[in-house]
Amino acid sequence: MINYIIGKEYLILKEIERGGTSIIYLVKSTITQEIYAAKVYTTKSQYYLNEVEILKKLSLYNTPGIIHLISYGDETIIREDTDDEEEYYIQYIILDYIPNKDLLYHIKKLKGLNENKTKQIFYKIVKIVEEIHNHGICHRDLKLENILLDKNNSPIIIDFGFGSLIEGKEERNLTQYLGTDYYQPPEILNQIPYDGIKCDIFCLGVILFCLVFCSFPFSNATLRNKLYKLIIRNKFDEYWEEIGKKIGEEKINKVSLEFKKLFFEMVSYDPEKRPSINDILNNDWLKNL
């Protein structure tokens, strides 16, 4: 699809990334010459509708730390770069282009952050998620790959395809079991109705751990997983001893008790025992920036 114009304006320059449901392209406006990112779905997708609806709502509030929606639409194109010139139906979303790579790339490059640097970036991420929640939205796929860094190294949250609009406690009994391996909370893995806000808190807990250790805290949040079983049974000391065998005792011993406690609370098996966003922002560990 290279050198094809979508939306009668956006010239596709190159493919940036290919995901499970969409392809990200680098595009240029033929009108303003500005560079953007285009997220293109090649089949009709509910995720496209979710993302457009959520980004439109967030744009009304000029929500900081959120990827900006520029344009969107759908059309049928003829692929002239193929022998049979087949027709393809696409849905597209034009977004700001953030040239820096995602947070996972940076964490791997640095092999994890110290606690002070973790506090600085994690605080910003939590504040963005607070804004998202305040506007009646949960993300449901918060992960390092869905957080970009802008030119000032401030986090930008992307990919709202799994997001959901929520309007009040009674409407938080979600039953779409979405997310990414390693980040999914137990209620999603067990396929029981869940609170999307508490799901995001769990994902933030996994992100917090990864920022420091450049490793996941467990492979899945079930009793079958030895590490997560220790969390379920509130075996605090045993968990940190066991995870130390995997990532190194020296790394574990360097982090504070306050950090360990906050992580443990955020990934609690019981969603009601997870802290609220306000609780996290006012936690003693995070307040000591």
C-alpha positions in Angstrom: 0.0 0.0 0.0 3.1 2.3 -0.1 2.5 5.6 -2.0 -1.2 5.2 -1.8 -3.3 8.1 -0.7 -6.0 7.4 2.0 -8.7 9.8 3.0 -8.0 11.8 -0.2 -5.1 13.5 1.6 -2.7 11.3 3.4 0.1 9.8 1.4 1.4 6.5 2.8 5.2 6.7 3.0 6.2 3.5 4.8 4.9 0.8 7.2 5.9 1.5 10.8 4.4 -1.5 12.7 2.1 -4.4 12.1 -0.2 -5.5 14.9 -2.8 -8.2 15.4 -5.7 -6.1 14.1 -4.2 -3.2 12.3 -1.1 -1.7 10.5 0.6 1.5 11.4 1.9 3.6 8.5 3.9 6.8 8.3 1.9 9.3 6.2 2.2 12.8 4.9 -0.7 15.3 4.4 -0.6 16.3 0.7 -2.3 19.6 1.8 -0.2 20.7 4.8 2.9 18.5 4.2 2.7 17.5 7.9 3.8 14.0 9.0 1.3 11.8 10.8 0.7 8.2 11.8 -2.1 6.2 10.2 -3.7 3.2 11.9 -5.3 1.1 9.2 -7.7 -1.8 9.7 -8.2 -4.0 6.6 -11.5 -5.5 7.8 -14.5 -4.0 9.6 -13.5 -3.8 13.3 -15.2 -3.0 16.6 -11.8 -1.9 17.8 -11.8 0.9 15.2 -15.1 2.1 16.4 -14.0 1.9 20.0 -10.9 3.9 19.4 -12.6 6.6 17.3 -15.4 7.1 19.9 -13.0 7.3 22.8 -10.5 9.6 21.1 -13.3 11.9 19.9 -14.5 12.2 23.5 -11.0 12.7 25.0 -10.3 15.4 22.4 -13.3 17.4 23.6 -11.4 17.8 26.9 -8.0 18.3 25.3 -6.8 15.5 27.6 -3.0 15.7 28.2 -0.8 12.7 27.5 -3.2 11.2 25.0 -2.4 10.6 21.3 -4.2 13.3 19.3 -6.9 12.3 16.8 -6.5 14.1 13.5 -9.0 12.4 11.2 -10.7 9.1 10.5 -12.9 7.4 8.0 -13.4 4.3 5.8 -13.1 3.7 2.1 -12.7 1.0 -0.6 -9.3 1.1 -2.3 -7.9 -0.7 -5.3 -4.5 -2.1 -4.7 -2.6 -1.3 -7.9 0.5 -2.9 -6.5 -1.0 -6.3 -6.9 -1.4 -8.3 -10.1 -5.2 -8.7 -9.8 -5.9 -5.1 -8.6 -8.2 -6.4 -5.9 -10.5 -4.1 -3.9 -9.9 -3.7 -0.2 -12.1 -2.1 2.4 -10.2 -0.2 5.0 -10.9 1.8 8.1 -8.3 4.4 9.1 -7.4 6.7 12.0 -5.0 9.6 11.4 -3.0 10.4 14.6 -0.1 12.5 15.7 3.2 11.0 14.8 5.5 10.5 17.8 9.0 9.7 16.5 10.4 8.3 19.8 9.9 4.6 20.4 7.6 3.1 23.0 8.5 2.7 26.7 9.3 -1.0 26.3 12.1 -0.1 23.9 13.6 2.4 26.3 13.3 0.2 29.3 15.1 -2.7 27.5 17.8 -0.3 26.3 18.4 1.0 29.9 17.8 -2.5 31.5 15.4 -0.9 33.9 15.2 2.4 35.8 16.2 3.3 39.3 13.4 4.1 41.7 13.7 7.9 41.4 13.4 7.8 37.6 10.6 5.3 37.9 8.7 7.6 40.2 9.0 10.5 37.8 7.6 8.7 34.8 5.2 6.5 36.7 3.6 9.5 38.3 3.0 11.1 34.9 1.5 7.8 33.5 -0.9 7.6 36.5 -2.0 11.2 36.1 -2.9 10.5 32.5 -4.9 7.4 33.4 -6.6 9.5 36.1 -7.8 11.9 33.4 -9.0 9.0 31.2 -11.0 7.5 34.1 -12.4 10.9 35.1 -13.9 11.2 31.6 -15.7 7.8 32.0 -13.2 5.7 30.1 -11.1 2.7 30.9 -8.2 1.6 28.6 -8.0 -2.2 29.3 -4.7 -2.6 27.5 -2.2 -0.5 29.4 1.2 -1.8 28.7 4.7 -0.5 28.0 4.2 -0.9 24.2 1.1 1.4 24.4 3.1 4.2 26.0 5.2 6.4 23.7 7.7 9.1 24.8 7.4 12.5 23.2 10.3 14.9 22.4 10.4 15.9 26.1 10.4 12.3 27.2 6.8 12.7 28.6 4.5 9.7 28.2 1.8 9.5 25.6 -0.8 6.8 25.9 -2.0 5.2 22.6 -4.2 2.4 21.3 -7.7 2.7 22.7 -9.1 -0.1 20.6 -9.8 -2.2 23.7 -11.1 0.8 25.6 -14.6 1.1 27.0 -16.9 3.9 28.0 -18.1 3.5 31.6 -20.6 5.8 33.2 -21.0 4.9 36.9 -20.3 1.9 39.1 -23.3 -0.1 38.0 -22.0 -0.1 34.4 -18.5 -1.5 35.2 -19.5 -5.1 35.0 -17.6 -5.6 31.7 -17.7 -9.0 30.0 -15.3 -8.5 27.0 -12.2 -10.4 28.1 -9.5 -8.4 26.4 -5.9 -7.4 27.0 -2.3 -8.7 26.6 -0.6 -11.7 28.1 1.4 -10.9 31.3 -0.8 -7.8 31.9 -4.2 -9.4 32.3 -5.8 -9.4 35.8 -7.2 -12.6 37.2 -10.8 -11.6 36.7 -10.2 -11.4 33.0 -8.3 -14.7 32.9 -11.2 -16.3 34.9 -13.7 -14.7 32.6 -16.0 -13.2 35.2 -17.6 -9.7 35.0 -15.1 -7.1 36.0 -14.5 -3.4 36.7 -12.5 -1.8 33.9 -11.0 0.8 36.3 -9.6 -2.0 38.6 -8.3 -3.8 35.5 -6.3 -0.6 34.6 -4.9 -0.5 38.1 -3.7 -4.1 37.8 -2.0 -3.3 34.4 -0.3 -0.2 36.0 1.1 -2.5 38.7 2.7 -4.7 36.1 4.1 -1.6 34.4 5.5 -0.3 37.7 7.4 -3.6 38.2 8.7 -3.7 34.6 10.0 -0.1 34.8 12.4 -1.1 37.6 13.3 -4.6 36.8 12.9 -4.8 33.0 11.1 -8.1 33.6 7.6 -9.3 34.2 6.4 -10.1 37.8 4.7 -13.3 36.8 3.6 -15.0 33.5 -0.1 -15.0 34.4 -2.3 -14.0 37.3 -3.7 -17.4 38.2 -3.2 -20.0 40.9 -1.4 -22.2 38.4 1.5 -19.7 38.3 3.9 -20.2 41.2 4.8 -16.5 41.6 1.3 -15.2 41.4 0.1 -17.9 43.8 2.3 -16.3 46.4 0.6 -12.9 45.9 -2.8 -14.5 46.1 -1.9 -16.0 49.5 -0.3 -12.8 50.6 3.1 -14.4 51.0 5.0 -11.1 50.7 8.5 -12.1 51.8 8.3 -15.4 49.9 7.3 -13.7 46.7 10.3 -11.3 46.8 12.6 -14.2 47.6 11.3 -16.3 44.8 11.3 -13.5 42.2 14.8 -12.7 43.3 15.9 -16.2 42.0 14.6 -15.2 38.6 15.9 -11.6 38.2 18.6 -11.4 40.8 18.6 -10.9 44.6 20.8 -7.8 44.3 18.2 -6.1 42.2 15.4 -7.0 44.7 17.4 -5.8 47.7 18.0 -2.4 46.1 14.3 -1.4 45.9 12.5 0.1 48.9 9.9 -1.7 51.0 7.4 1.0 50.0 7.8 0.2 46.4 7.3 -3.5 47.0 4.1 -2.9 49.1 2.6 -0.6 46.4 3.2 -3.1 43.7 1.7 -5.9 45.8 -1.5 -3.9 46.4 -1.9 -2.9 42.8 -1.8 -6.5 41.5 -4.1 -7.9 44.3 -6.2 -10.9 43.3 -9.2 -9.2 44.8 -10.0 -6.1 42.7 -11.6 -4.3 45.6 -8.3 -4.5 47.5 -6.4 -2.7 44.8 -5.8 1.0 45.5 -7.7 3.7 43.6 -5.8 6.1 41.4 -6.0 8.7 44.1 -4.6 6.3 46.6 -1.6 5.6 44.3 -0.9 9.3 43.7 -1.0 9.9 47.5 1.0 6.8 48.3 4.1 7.6 50.5 6.4 6.0 47.9 5.2 8.1 45.0 4.8 11.3 46.9 8.6 11.3 47.6 9.5 12.5 44.2 
